[in-house]
Amino acid sequence: MNTVSEILGQRIRFYRKQKKISQEKLSEMSDLHPTYIGQIERGEKNPSIESIYKISQALKIPLAVMLEKIDEYDIPSDDYSLYYKQESNDNIPLKIYELISLEPQKNQEYLYNILIYALKLKNNR
């Protein structure tokens, strides 16, 4: 089982890679040491809320998004596969929310329209 620090580190790495930012660049943007960024991403350090805030600001990710539902799932560092705890495997709205929230705004709108269209098709059967 992953610790909160490991989950948060995976999440930070995911968002950083999604934005194609190196650890060094993130360290400059957040005014934190590059070694510390690496330790956070590997779950070796338990960052302060101040450090998490600096990282979230640098990544342009709201702090609430960085921390939301951190006890229910984690985001892998390299892809969109979501690993949920066993008891939350049936939480489809959470899975959909997380998948869509990782996308850029334009893609979110596109996915939303697809969902609306699919629901209209289902209701017209």
DRENPA-3360 file (N, C-alpha, C; in nm, 2 decimals, always signed):
BEGIN
1 = MNTVSEIL = +0.08/-0.12/+0.00/+0.00/+0.00/+0.00/+0.09/+0.12/+0.00 ~ +0.05/+0.22/-0.08/+0.12/+0.35/-0.09/+0.09/+0.44/+0.03 ~ +0.19/+0.51/+0.07/+0.17/+0.61/+0.18/+0.12/+0.74/+0.11 ~ +0.07/+0.83/+0.19/+0.02/+0.96/+0.14/+0.14/+1.03/+0.07 ~ +0.26/+1.03/+0.12/+0.37/+1.09/+0.06/+0.40/+1.03/-0.08 ~ +0.39/+0.90/-0.09/+0.42/+0.83/-0.22/+0.31/+0.87/-0.32 ~ +0.19/+0.87/-0.28/+0.08/+0.90/-0.37/+0.09/+1.05/-0.41 ~ +0.12/+1.14/-0.32/+0.14/+1.28/-0.36/+0.26/+1.29/-0.45;
9 = GQRIRFYR = +0.36/+1.22/-0.43/+0.48/+1.23/-0.51/+0.45/+1.18/-0.65 ~ +0.37/+1.07/-0.66/+0.33/+1.02/-0.79/+0.24/+1.12/-0.87 ~ +0.16/+1.18/-0.79/+0.07/+1.29/-0.85/+0.15/+1.41/-0.90 ~ +0.24/+1.45/-0.82/+0.33/+1.56/-0.87/+0.40/+1.53/-0.99 ~ +0.46/+1.41/-0.99/+0.54/+1.36/-1.11/+0.45/+1.35/-1.23 ~ +0.33/+1.30/-1.21/+0.23/+1.29/-1.32/+0.20/+1.43/-1.38 ~ +0.17/+1.52/-1.30/+0.13/+1.66/-1.35/+0.26/+1.72/-1.41 ~ +0.37/+1.71/-1.35/+0.50/+1.77/-1.41/+0.53/+1.71/-1.55;
17 = KQKKISQE = +0.52/+1.58/-1.56/+0.54/+1.51/-1.69/+0.44/+1.55/-1.79 ~ +0.31/+1.56/-1.75/+0.20/+1.60/-1.84/+0.23/+1.74/-1.90 ~ +0.29/+1.83/-1.82/+0.32/+1.96/-1.86/+0.46/+1.97/-1.93 ~ +0.53/+1.85/-1.94/+0.66/+1.85/-2.00/+0.76/+1.94/-1.93 ~ +0.77/+1.93/-1.80/+0.86/+2.02/-1.72/+0.96/+1.92/-1.65 ~ +1.08/+1.96/-1.65/+1.18/+1.88/-1.58/+1.18/+1.91/-1.43 ~ +1.24/+1.82/-1.36/+1.25/+1.84/-1.21/+1.32/+1.97/-1.18 ~ +1.43/+1.99/-1.26/+1.51/+2.11/-1.24/+1.42/+2.24/-1.27;
25 = KLSEMSDL = +1.35/+2.24/-1.37/+1.26/+2.35/-1.41/+1.15/+2.37/-1.30 ~ +1.09/+2.26/-1.25/+0.99/+2.27/-1.15/+1.06/+2.33/-1.02 ~ +1.18/+2.29/-0.99/+1.25/+2.34/-0.87/+1.27/+2.49/-0.88 ~ +1.31/+2.54/-1.00/+1.32/+2.68/-1.02/+1.19/+2.76/-1.01 ~ +1.08/+2.70/-1.07/+0.95/+2.76/-1.07/+0.89/+2.77/-0.93 ~ +0.92/+2.67/-0.85/+0.87/+2.66/-0.71/+0.96/+2.71/-0.60 ~ +1.08/+2.75/-0.64/+1.18/+2.80/-0.54/+1.21/+2.69/-0.44 ~ +1.22/+2.56/-0.49/+1.26/+2.45/-0.40/+1.38/+2.38/-0.46;
33 = HPTYIGQI = +1.46/+2.32/-0.39/+1.58/+2.25/-0.44/+1.55/+2.13/-0.53 ~ +1.62/+2.11/-0.64/+1.59/+2.00/-0.73/+1.60/+1.87/-0.66 ~ +1.69/+1.85/-0.57/+1.70/+1.72/-0.50/+1.58/+1.70/-0.41 ~ +1.52/+1.80/-0.35/+1.40/+1.79/-0.27/+1.28/+1.75/-0.36 ~ +1.27/+1.81/-0.48/+1.16/+1.78/-0.57/+1.17/+1.63/-0.60 ~ +1.29/+1.58/-0.63/+1.31/+1.43/-0.66/+1.27/+1.35/-0.54 ~ +1.31/+1.39/-0.42/+1.27/+1.31/-0.30/+1.12/+1.31/-0.28 ~ +1.06/+1.43/-0.31/+0.91/+1.43/-0.29/+0.84/+1.34/-0.39;
41 = ERGEKNPS = +0.89/+1.34/-0.52/+0.83/+1.26/-0.62/+0.85/+1.11/-0.59 ~ +0.96/+1.07/-0.53/+0.98/+0.93/-0.50/+0.91/+0.89/-0.36 ~ +0.85/+0.99/-0.30/+0.79/+0.96/-0.17/+0.88/+0.94/-0.05 ~ +1.00/+0.99/-0.07/+1.11/+0.98/+0.03/+1.09/+1.09/+0.14 ~ +1.04/+1.20/+0.10/+1.02/+1.32/+0.19/+0.87/+1.35/+0.20 ~ +0.83/+1.39/+0.32/+0.70/+1.43/+0.35/+0.69/+1.58/+0.35 ~ +0.65/+1.64/+0.23/+0.66/+1.78/+0.21/+0.56/+1.86/+0.30 ~ +0.60/+1.98/+0.34/+0.51/+2.07/+0.41/+0.40/+2.12/+0.32;
49 = IESIYKIS = +0.29/+2.17/+0.38/+0.18/+2.22/+0.30/+0.24/+2.34/+0.22 ~ +0.33/+2.41/+0.28/+0.39/+2.53/+0.20/+0.46/+2.48/+0.08 ~ +0.54/+2.37/+0.09/+0.61/+2.32/-0.03/+0.51/+2.26/-0.13 ~ +0.40/+2.20/-0.09/+0.30/+2.15/-0.18/+0.23/+2.26/-0.25 ~ +0.21/+2.37/-0.18/+0.15/+2.49/-0.23/+0.24/+2.55/-0.34 ~ +0.37/+2.56/-0.31/+0.46/+2.62/-0.41/+0.46/+2.53/-0.54 ~ +0.46/+2.40/-0.52/+0.47/+2.31/-0.64/+0.34/+2.32/-0.72 ~ +0.22/+2.33/-0.65/+0.09/+2.34/-0.72/+0.08/+2.47/-0.79;
57 = QALKIPLA = +0.14/+2.58/-0.73/+0.14/+2.71/-0.80/+0.23/+2.70/-0.93 ~ +0.34/+2.64/-0.91/+0.43/+2.63/-1.03/+0.37/+2.55/-1.14 ~ +0.30/+2.44/-1.11/+0.24/+2.36/-1.21/+0.10/+2.41/-1.26 ~ +0.06/+2.52/-1.19/-0.07/+2.58/-1.22/-0.19/+2.48/-1.20 ~ -0.17/+2.40/-1.09/-0.27/+2.30/-1.05/-0.32/+2.36/-0.92 ~ -0.46/+2.37/-0.90/-0.50/+2.42/-0.77/-0.46/+2.32/-0.66 ~ -0.43/+2.38/-0.54/-0.39/+2.30/-0.43/-0.50/+2.20/-0.40 ~ -0.62/+2.23/-0.41/-0.73/+2.14/-0.38/-0.73/+2.02/-0.47;
65 = VMLEKIDE = -0.69/+2.04/-0.60/-0.68/+1.93/-0.69/-0.56/+1.84/-0.66 ~ -0.45/+1.91/-0.62/-0.33/+1.83/-0.58/-0.36/+1.73/-0.47 ~ -0.45/+1.77/-0.38/-0.47/+1.69/-0.26/-0.61/+1.62/-0.26 ~ -0.69/+1.65/-0.35/-0.83/+1.59/-0.35/-0.83/+1.44/-0.35 ~ -0.91/+1.38/-0.27/-0.93/+1.23/-0.26/-0.80/+1.15/-0.26 ~ -0.70/+1.21/-0.20/-0.57/+1.14/-0.20/-0.57/+1.01/-0.12 ~ -0.67/+0.99/-0.04/-0.68/+0.87/+0.04/-0.76/+0.76/-0.04 ~ -0.82/+0.80/-0.16/-0.90/+0.70/-0.23/-0.83/+0.64/-0.35;
73 = YDIPSDDY = -0.73/+0.71/-0.41/-0.66/+0.65/-0.52/-0.53/+0.73/-0.54 ~ -0.45/+0.68/-0.63/-0.33/+0.76/-0.67/-0.32/+0.75/-0.82 ~ -0.24/+0.85/-0.87/-0.22/+0.86/-1.02/-0.09/+0.81/-1.05 ~ -0.08/+0.71/-1.14/+0.06/+0.66/-1.18/+0.13/+0.77/-1.25 ~ +0.26/+0.76/-1.25/+0.35/+0.87/-1.31/+0.35/+0.87/-1.46 ~ +0.32/+0.76/-1.53/+0.34/+0.75/-1.67/+0.22/+0.74/-1.76 ~ +0.10/+0.71/-1.71/-0.01/+0.69/-1.80/-0.14/+0.73/-1.73 ~ -0.25/+0.71/-1.80/-0.38/+0.74/-1.74/-0.45/+0.63/-1.67;
81 = SLYYKQES = -0.39/+0.51/-1.66/-0.44/+0.40/-1.58/-0.46/+0.45/-1.43 ~ -0.58/+0.42/-1.38/-0.60/+0.46/-1.24/-0.60/+0.34/-1.15 ~ -0.53/+0.35/-1.04/-0.53/+0.23/-0.95/-0.61/+0.27/-0.83 ~ -0.72/+0.22/-0.81/-0.81/+0.25/-0.70/-0.79/+0.14/-0.59 ~ -0.82/+0.18/-0.47/-0.82/+0.08/-0.36/-0.94/-0.01/-0.39 ~ -0.93/-0.13/-0.35/-1.03/-0.23/-0.38/-1.18/-0.18/-0.35 ~ -1.19/-0.12/-0.23/-1.33/-0.08/-0.19/-1.39/+0.03/-0.28 ~ -1.31/+0.10/-0.36/-1.36/+0.21/-0.44/-1.36/+0.17/-0.59;
89 = NDNIPLKI = -1.35/+0.05/-0.62/-1.35/+0.01/-0.76/-1.48/+0.03/-0.83 ~ -1.59/+0.04/-0.75/-1.72/+0.06/-0.81/-1.76/+0.21/-0.82 ~ -1.67/+0.30/-0.78/-1.69/+0.44/-0.78/-1.67/+0.50/-0.92 ~ -1.76/+0.47/-1.01/-1.75/+0.52/-1.15/-1.74/+0.67/-1.16 ~ -1.83/+0.74/-1.09/-1.82/+0.89/-1.11/-1.68/+0.94/-1.07 ~ -1.62/+0.89/-0.96/-1.48/+0.93/-0.93/-1.38/+0.90/-1.04 ~ -1.39/+0.78/-1.10/-1.31/+0.74/-1.20/-1.32/+0.84/-1.32 ~ -1.44/+0.87/-1.36/-1.47/+0.96/-1.47/-1.42/+1.10/-1.44;
97 = YELISLEP = -1.44/+1.14/-1.32/-1.40/+1.28/-1.28/-1.25/+1.29/-1.29 ~ -1.18/+1.19/-1.24/-1.03/+1.19/-1.24/-0.98/+1.19/-1.38 ~ -1.03/+1.10/-1.46/-0.99/+1.09/-1.60/-1.00/+1.22/-1.67 ~ -1.12/+1.28/-1.66/-1.14/+1.41/-1.73/-1.06/+1.52/-1.67 ~ -1.05/+1.53/-1.54/-0.98/+1.64/-1.48/-0.83/+1.65/-1.51 ~ -0.77/+1.54/-1.56/-0.63/+1.53/-1.60/-0.61/+1.59/-1.74 ~ -0.72/+1.61/-1.81/-0.71/+1.66/-1.95/-0.71/+1.81/-1.96 ~ -0.66/+1.87/-2.06/-0.66/+2.01/-2.08/-0.81/+2.06/-2.10;
105 = QKNQEYLY = -0.84/+2.18/-2.08/-0.98/+2.23/-2.08/-1.05/+2.20/-2.21 ~ -0.98/+2.22/-2.32/-1.04/+2.19/-2.45/-1.09/+2.04/-2.46 ~ -1.00/+1.95/-2.42/-1.04/+1.81/-2.42/-1.15/+1.78/-2.32 ~ -1.15/+1.85/-2.21/-1.26/+1.83/-2.11/-1.39/+1.86/-2.17 ~ -1.40/+1.97/-2.25/-1.52/+2.01/-2.31/-1.56/+1.91/-2.42 ~ -1.46/+1.86/-2.49/-1.49/+1.76/-2.59/-1.54/+1.63/-2.53 ~ -1.48/+1.59/-2.42/-1.53/+1.46/-2.36/-1.67/+1.48/-2.30 ~ -1.69/+1.60/-2.24/-1.82/+1.63/-2.19/-1.93/+1.62/-2.30;
113 = NILIYALK = -1.90/+1.68/-2.41/-2.00/+1.67/-2.52/-2.02/+1.53/-2.57 ~ -1.92/+1.45/-2.57/-1.93/+1.31/-2.61/-2.02/+1.24/-2.51 ~ -2.01/+1.27/-2.38/-2.09/+1.21/-2.28/-2.24/+1.25/-2.30 ~ -2.26/+1.38/-2.32/-2.40/+1.43/-2.34/-2.46/+1.36/-2.46 ~ -2.38/+1.35/-2.57/-2.43/+1.29/-2.69/-2.46/+1.14/-2.67 ~ -2.38/+1.07/-2.59/-2.40/+0.93/-2.56/-2.53/+0.91/-2.48 ~ -2.55/+1.00/-2.38/-2.67/+0.99/-2.30/-2.80/+1.02/-2.39 ~ -2.79/+1.11/-2.48/-2.90/+1.14/-2.57/-2.93/+1.02/-2.65;
121 = LKNNR = -2.83/+0.95/-2.71/-2.85/+0.83/-2.79/-2.92/+0.72/-2.71 ~ -2.87/+0.70/-2.58/-2.93/+0.60/-2.49/-3.07/+0.63/-2.46 ~ -3.11/+0.76/-2.44/-3.25/+0.79/-2.41/-3.34/+0.79/-2.53 ~ -3.29/+0.79/-2.65/-3.37/+0.78/-2.77/-3.39/+0.64/-2.82 ~ -3.34/+0.54/-2.75/-3.36/+0.40/-2.79/-3.50/+0.36/-2.78;
% end
